[in-house]
Amino acid sequence: MRIQRLKPARKEELLLGEVDLTLMEPLLEKYKDRKGNMIPLLQGTQEIYGYLPKAAFAKIHQATGLELNEMYGVATFYAQFRLVPAGKHIVKMCHGTACHVQNVTAITDEILDNLQIKDGETTEDGLFTVETVACLGCCSLAPVMMIGDETYGKLSPRQAVKIIREIRRSENN
């Protein structure tokens, strides 16, 4: 399922859990009485917000009777779900064997330093989230990073940072 991200959440929204829960009404109406509705409800909620807001769990519980602890268990078990907003551009850094021996660690470190975040975090402007992944399946292009649907291979730290800067520049225009 392709997730289209809305504007990045404001810090106040993250702290206070302020999201427009009325956006969930069509989703809840569609799935509230269906058997096996938990994962589709979580997926649909994430598609709306780009992540699973805390308040959305309570809304789903109220509308369907699904238990909060069960929903949280599913949301934390499956890697597809996020409990915090992700950046508009998700940068996946392959750390599989082929990329590892081609020094992807140096590339990842350079990107993280440039963006001033840690692995798994999102930049303050909400543009980038960097994630280390086990394998992107592009071993012949090692070292590899993927941003959205674009794959970038045979990278050096300098090239990777240049790509990030170009994306940031195009976003600011």
Secondary structure by P-SEA (a helix, b strand, c coil): cbbbbcccccaaaaaacccccccaaaaaaaccccccaaaaaaaaaaaacccccaaaaaaaaaaccccaaaaaaaaaacccccccccccbbbbbbccaaaaaacaaaaaaaaaaaaccccccccccccbbbbbbcccccccccccccccccccccccaaaaaaaaaaaaaaaac
